[in-house]
Every structure is written in C-alpha cells, then in structure tokens.
C-alpha cells in the first residue's frame, strides 16, 4: 500500500473556531489601544468589520475585566453623543528587564505602556551568571515593591537580551561581551524567584515590540527598528507583526556589508561589516587611533567603552572636526544598511533607538535621511520617514515589558489554527 506523502511544513491549517472569540477581543482591544483619543463602539464596528452586537459584547467583557474604561462622550453631527472607550492604565502591568553588557535596566509598565517605576545599575563584572541572576531577582522584587499597584494585576516579566537566545527553552546562548553566559536558564531562574511568568526575546525584537505597544498611538504598521546599544541590530515589523524568524533570532545585521555612501558627492568607502561601523567599541577605538580620544582611554570593559563613546559624541556636538568626521562617517555607513533593508522589504518607516542612540541622534538624523531618500528604489512611489524613538534610552527594557502585554493581548491569525 502506498504511503501518504508527508505533511509539508507550510501546508495551510484549519481554523480553530473556539479561539475566534479571543482573536476578536484582541482586534477590538488593539483598535482602542492604537487610538490616542479612544474609540466609540460605532467606530469599533466600522474599523474591525465586526457586528455591532459582537463589538458590544466584547466591550462589556473588557469593561468587566477592568481592561478598558468609558471616558466620556463625543458629540456627533446627528444622533446622540457616543461613549468613548480607552485603555485602563491600571488594567494590567508588566515588568521589563534589559540585559546589556554595560547596564541592566528595569521598568514596570501600566496597560497603556507608560513607565510606572524604573531602575538600572551597571552590569556586574562577575563571570558567574548565577550571581547576576540573583541580583536581577532582588531588583525585580524591589521594583515591584516601589510601585503603588495591585501585584495581582502583574501579568509577568519580559527579558530583552543580546542574542542568540533560545526563546522556547528560555536560555541565553553565549551573547557577545557576557563571558560564561552559556545556555543560562534565565527564564526558569526568574520564574522561580518571582513567581511570575517570564518571557525572553532578543533586545532588537523587544525594541520593535516597544514601538508597536508604547511608541505613540496610531503609528505605522510596517517599519524597521534599528537598534544601537553595545552592538547593533534590527527589528522588522510587517502588518503589525514582528518578524522573528524560525528560531526567534532575526535581526542580526552586524555582518551586513555596508559602505559610507554619499549619493550627492558620489562618495564611496570600501565595504565593511555593519558591526564594524556603528558599535560604540568600534567608534571609540577609531577615535583613539585618530587621536580624538586620549591613547590611554579604557576600551576593555563595556561600561568604559560606552563612556568613551559618549565622550566622542560630546566632542562632535562641540564641533571637534575629528569627532564629527568619525560620527558622520558612521552615519553614512548606517544609511547604507538602512537602504539595503528598506529596499529589500519595501518599508517606508524607520525608527532608530537604543541605549547609545541619543548621544549620536542629532548627527545621524541630519546625515541619513537625504542619503536614504536619494538611494531608495521606490522613491517615486513613497518616501522613507526616519525618526528617533520617542521612548528614550530604555526602549529595550520597555519593549521587554511590552512582550508580556503583546503575548497576552495582541490578535494573531496563528492562534486560530488547529493545534495552536
């Protein structure tokens, strides 16, 4: 007897009808969340395509759960005023932790994505991950105890870490600049220490999720998030969904070949890997070699490198010609990376952020946009908007907390599939 052919991994799967109610609830909640002024039930019906009765039932459940609030009336040209619905800030909370080789940052967010309390400290130099995890557990508990909230409303803890990571097992796998962090069971440890669910993702992916959840209401549904921290990376969002890849390690653009291109002057520079052009260590090292920074500048530890990088940025702000040349050359390399990715994906929005972004933002935002505009393949069809994040240097920690909110409340078509 002939055997049936094996199931193709991309074969379409059936619809899991019991999850439709959860999916529709997420659609309504997402519409309310993305509107700065809230939504009325009539607007929700129009925007979601759901029936008026379905929207009314969902809104009643969300009100009963304390996730949304009726916040007032909105006058209309005809008929009675409409009742507006907005997220209840106290409806849910999430803790976010960003592990960076230079510093560890903690935030507690409310349901709107606003920071309630935060904290940070230098990443310990200890080579033993267990001692660092013990400190993180203590800091998370201290953060929660400072917050005037109902602990029972905390949904969980999100962790943003340098990659690579094993999201399914909650492991950190040999990240750069964190010696001895080999297959560290981060999620298991923090789950046992805090009693809360714990999620893990890459820092660049967390940054992209932060822009979706806390980055300013009715933002674009397709964009590139370019991350600058101890290293560089990219988060990709398509149709309001973060592209994670088959192992949730997408966005590692450090090996992307780039050139310091200036289209107006036909300026070229030999190709280099992106990580060699935009990371604080490489820029600080270049500054020392060029005599912009003193020869005895400490470049051995991540925290010292960030300090040297900030000094270089400060010199550039003050007009030091050598510092300006180094920073603007890095901006041109970054423009090359942005062009490669935006031309590949055909996206029209780029958001840049990260722990070291603010120091170089003025120079980069002056240099990059005209280069990208001049080199965009789709420039006759749409422009490319390049902005800095509005979430500050803690964007990855904020994104880590948003991972928890996103996992619980965002509508995903995959949840409707059988077996999900």
FENRAMO-V831183 format. One record per helix or strand of 3 or more residues. SS is the DSSP state (alpha for helix, beta for strand). FROM is the first residue (numbers start at 1). LEN is the number of residues. If there is no record, write none. Layout:
ss=SS from=FROM len=LEN
ss=SS from=FROM len=LEN
This chain:
ss=alpha from=17 len=17
ss=alpha from=41 len=8
ss=alpha from=52 len=13
ss=beta from=68 len=7
ss=beta from=82 len=6
ss=beta from=93 len=7
ss=beta from=103 len=7
ss=beta from=115 len=8
ss=alpha from=129 len=18
ss=alpha from=151 len=3
ss=beta from=154 len=8
ss=beta from=171 len=3
ss=beta from=182 len=3
ss=alpha from=186 len=9
ss=beta from=198 len=5
ss=alpha from=203 len=12
ss=beta from=223 len=6
ss=beta from=232 len=7
ss=beta from=241 len=3
ss=alpha from=263 len=3
ss=alpha from=275 len=4
ss=alpha from=280 len=10
ss=alpha from=302 len=16
ss=alpha from=321 len=25
ss=beta from=349 len=5
ss=alpha from=357 len=19
ss=beta from=385 len=4
ss=alpha from=392 len=18
ss=alpha from=413 len=4
